[in-house]
Amino acid sequence: MEISNKERIGKALECLHKGLYPWVEQKMQAMYGTDWMRQASEHLKNHQKGEQSIEKVIREDVVALLKIINGEWEKKTFKSTLNLRDRALVEELIGVRHQWAHQSTFSIDDTYRAVDTVFRLLKSISSPQLEEIEKRRQEVLRILSQDQVRHEGQGITVSPAENARIRQRLDKLLQRLPFQNAALLNQALTHTSYKFENPNTGEDNEQLEFLGDALLTFLSGDFLYKRHPQLKEGRMTHLRSKLVDASQLAKFAVELSLGEWMRLGNGVENDGGRGKPSLLSNVFEAVVGAYYLDSGVEAVRDFVNSLFERVIDDAYPTEEAIQSANLDAKSRLQQIVLDPSFLNNPNRKPPRYETIRYGGTDNDPEYLSIVHVADGEYGRGKGRSKKEAEKRAAENALDQLEF
């Protein structure tokens, strides 16, 4: 029987618990010795236990482990391994677990995001459960087409005459993307405005766009992990955003001349839609989704990796670029926290510095600066001037984020 998305998330949370428990136990024992269980219970006073003992709760409930990590954060029990980004993952997974307990259904998008968050946290602690979670991520990609898009189930078919017309119209594009089912490519190029004006034309490309977005997120991460395994997660995430942000996807679409082949409604056409970056990036995602349904993930991987290779040298931070970024730590920190991939700043507000006179003399003062992002403190620094203190605070925050 086909398992539900809720069951998929449940299995991912089981893997998370299996991976976290021995690691949390090891770290807590190193800090507190045999008294670690009592110390852990201090963080679970408000945790619903019923008749269960604290030991049983910790051994069985993933939320208990996540709350212990959060509770011990300021004591640096886990800080040597986890950074501030990982702490955000911990908080996100507490929310995922609560949603899992109270919601009956989950979308494929929510399922993929939950499994990916589990993967990222387990990766930070080098858990042996990574292989199992990676299989789960691959599984969610496979069922995107079944549970969400269902194009294969719908059996997109056209008459031989229509198929010949599509192939003739898209001949140059099909030479670069050898679709077996040209009707799928035709659908990927069909904007909602065209569908609205031509109701009998078949489906538009919105669901294919969704599928392509998920694939590009996964495959760009896979590409960077294999090409630069030495990079820390923060820098890898920043590079991934450069590979698949809207402006870069629009450039890929231009390389393929997708604007020439798009089917647009008259209003969008007259408004210059063929050259709009937003439409171009969306149609590129749709083409990627369609190509996956047509030829499988390995064909898509080969296709997008060839595109990623062309831009990675520009996107990859050279030593000179890294040194330049370090000279302006405040700008670098702002760039990171305003990036959509930085999950702990949902309102996209720049860092805020609270700088006060800390000591010294009137002739030789000393200042303390605390940098805040959203509602959290991210770093502290001291200096002989306010400017120097703020720079040191930004550098401290970058160290915490492992940039």
N, C-alpha and C positions, 0 to 999 in steps of 0.2 A: 504494500500500500504506500502511496506517495506521502512522504512526511511533510508536515506543515512548516511554514517559515518560523513559527514559534518554537517548534521542536528543533529546528536548525540552530536558532539562537540558544536554546537550552543546552544543546550538545556543545556549543562553543563555550558557554559558561561553565560547563562541567570540565572542559579542557583547561579553562582558566584556573579553576580551583585546583586541579591536579598539578598545574605548573606552579601556582603561587604558594601552595601550602608548604612544601619542603623549603622553599626559598625564604618565606616569612619566618618559619621556625628556626632556620639556620641563623638569620640575621638577629632575631630576638634573643636566641640563646647566646650569641656572641656578645650582645649588649647586657643581658640580665642573668645569664646562666640558667640554672634550674628554676629560677623564680619567674621565668618569662611568661608563663601562662597567667599568673596573677596580674602581672603588669599589663598584659594584653586585655584582660577583663576590664581594666579601668577605662578602656576606650569603647566598651560595649555596654555601659550601664543603661543606656536608653535603647539598646537593641532587644527586640522581642525574642525571648528565649523559651517562654512556656515552662514546661517541666524539664527541658534539656539542660545539661550541665554546660558550663562555658567551654570545656574541652570538646564536647560533642558539637557545639555550635561552630567552633573554629574549624574543626575537622570536616564539617559538612556544608557550611554556608559561605559562599564566596563573598557576600556583602560584609561578613564579619572580617574577613582578611583585608578587604579594601578599606574598611573603617580603621583597622589597626594601622595600616600604612599611612592613612591620613593623620591619625592621632599621634603617630611617632615622628611625623615629618620634621617638626622643629627640633627634635632631639637628634636628628641626623642618623637615625638607625638605618634608614634606607637611602639616604641622600647620596651616599657614595656611588650608588648604582643608578638611581632614578633622578631625573632632572625635573624642572618645573613643568615642562611639556608632559612628562609622564604623569605628574600629579594631576594634570588636567584630564588625562586619560582615565585615571583612577576615579575621579569624580563623575566623569561621563559614564563609566561602567556601573557605578552605583545606580545612576538613573536608568540605565538599560535594564539592570536587574529588577528594579521596581516596576518598570513598564512591563517586563516579561511576566511578572507575577500578577499584574492587574489587567493587561490587555489580552484579548483573545486572538487578534489577528495582527499581522505585520506585513508591510509592503516589502517587495524585493529590495528596494532602495534602503529601507531601514535595516533589513536583514544584513545586507552587504556591509553597511556602515558599522553595525554591531560586531560582526565577525572580524572586520578589518581593525577595529579598535582593540579587540582581544588580541589579535595578532601583534599589533604594535607594542602593547604592554609586555606580552610574553617575549617578544624579541629583545626588549630592553634588559631582561634578566637572563637571556640566553636559555630559555626553557626548552627541554626536550619535547614539549608538546607542540612546538612550532610546526613540525611536519604535518601533524594531524590538522591543525588550524589552516595551514596552507591548502590542504585538500578541501576543507570546508569552503574556503574562498573560491577555489576553482569550481566547486559544486554550485555555488550561488551564481557564478557567471554562466554556467551551463543552463541553469534553470531560469535565468532571466528571460530567455526566449519562450520558455514553456509557461511560466506562471504569470509573467507580465505582458510580454509582447504577443506570444502565441502565433507568430507568423507561419511557422512550419505547420502548426496544427490547422491553420486556416487554409493552407495549401494555395499560396499565391500563384495562380495560373492565368495565362491569357491564351487567346487563340493563336495558332501558328502564324496567321497573317499579322496580328498585333505584335507578336514576338519579333517577327522580321522587321516591322516598322521601328520598334524600340531599338533593336540592334543596329539598324541602319543609322538612326538618329544619334546614338551614343557610341558609334564605332570607335572614334579616337579615344574616348575614355575607357572603353572596354579593352583596348589594347594595353592599357596600363593597369587596369583592374579586371582581370579575366573572370567576371561573374559567370557562373553556370546558369543562373536564373536572372536574366536581364530585367525582368519585371521588378525584382527586389531593388535593383539599382535605380530603376525608374521611380519607384516609390520613395527611395531615400532622397531623391531630388525634388520631390513634390512638396511645396510649402503649403501651410494651412490655408493661405489666401487663395491659392489655386483650387484647392479642394472645395472651399466655400463657394467659389464662382462656378465650379464644375462638379456638382454633387455626385455625378455618376462616374467620376474618374478613378475611383478606388480610394485606398487609404492615403492619408498624408504621412509625413515623416516624423511626427512628434515622438511616437514610441521608439522608433529606431534611433532617434537622437538621444533619448534617455539611455538606451542600451549602449550606444557608442560612448557616451560620457563615462559610464561605469567601466567599460573596457579600457579606455584610455587612461583612466586613473590607475587601474591595476597594472597595465602593461608598461606604462612609463615608470612606475615604481620597480617593477621587475627588471626593466632595462637598466636602470641606475644601480640597482642592487648588484647585478651581475657585472656591470662595467666598472663600478667604483665601490667594491665591497668595504673599503677602508673608511668611507665617509660616515660620519655620525648622522643620526636620524634627522636632526635639525637642518643640517646643510643639505641632506638628500631631499627632504621635503621642500626646501626652497628651490632646488633645481627642478624637482618634478613640476612645481607650479609654473616654472618658466617654460617647460616643455609642452604643457597642456593648457595654459591660460588661453583666454578667448583670442587675444591678438595673435598668438603663435598658431593656433588652429586656423585662424583666418588666412595666415600666410601659407599654410599647407594647402588650404582650399584653392588659393590663387595659383600655387604651383601646379595643381591638377586642372586648373581652369574650370572649377566647378560652377562658378558664376555663370559661365556660358551655357551650362546644361540645366540649370535650375528651372523648375516650372513654377512661375509666380503669378499671382493675381494681378489684374491690370493696375490697381491702385499701388501695390507694392512695386510693381515694375516701373511705373511712372515716377515713383518716388526715389528711384535709383537703387532699388533693392539688390541688384546684382553686384553692386560694389560695396555694400554695407558689411563691415567686419562682423557684426553680430550675426547676420544671416549666413555669412560665409562660414563662420566657426560652427554654427548649428548644423549646416548641411554637411560639413566634414564629419561631425560626430554621427550624423545619420548614415552616411556612407560607410563609416567604420562598423556601425551596428549591423547594417545590411550585409556587409562583406563577411562578418562573423556568422550570420545565419546561413549564408550561402556556402562558405568554404571552410569554416571552422576557425578556432582561435589561433592555430599555428600560422595559417595564411595571413591573418590580421597582424600577428606578431612580426612576421617577416616584412610586411608592408610598412608598419609604423616604425619599426626599428631603423629601417633605411632612412626615414624622415628624421628621426631623433638624432641619428649619427651626424646629420648635416648641421645641426644647431648646437650639439652638446659642447663642442670646443669653445663656442662663444658663451654658452651658459655656465660652463664649468669654471669655478673661481681659481684663477692662477694665483701663485704666491704674491705677485705684485698687487693683484686685486685684493687679496686678503689683507696685506699690509696696509693698503689704502683704506680699507674699511676700518681697520683697527685705529687708524689715525683720527677717524671721526666716529667714535663709538656711539654717540647719541643718534646720529643719522642712521647708522646701521641698525640700532635697536628699534628705531621708529619704523624702518623698512620692514623688519621682521614682524612686529606686532600688528602692523596694518595689513599684512598679507592675508588674504582669505584663508590660507592654509593654517594660520595660527588660530586655534580653536578657542583660546581663553580670552579673546577680546571681541565678543560678538558685535559690539556697537562700533567697532573700528575707530576707537579714539586713540590719539597719540599718547605716548608716555607723559606722565605728569611728575615733575620734580618738586619735592619739598626740601628746601635748603635753609638751614639755620646756622647761626654762629654757635660753634661747638666749644671753643676754647681759645687758647693763645692770648696774645696781647693786642692792644690797639694797633701797634706797629707791625705785629706779626700774627694776624688772626688765623684761626683754623675753623673750617666750615664742614658741616656734615650734610650730605644730600641723600635723600631716600627717593628712589624712583618707583612710581606706581603705574601699573597697567590695569585698566578696568578698576576693580576694587581690591586688587592684591598688590603687596609689596614685592618687588622683583629684584632689588639690589640696593646696596648702600656704598657710599664712598666718602672719603675725607680729602680735603685739599686746602691750600693756602688762599684760594679764591673760590668764589661760588662756581665759576666756570670749571675749574679743575675738579672740585668736589662732584659736580654733576657728571663730568666725564668719567670719573672713577666709579660712580654709581652705575652708569651705563655699562662700563666694562665688567663690573661685578654681575650685572644682570645677564650679559652675554655669556659669561662663564657659567652661570646657573643654567642657561638654556643650551649650553654646549655649542655655541657658535664661535 
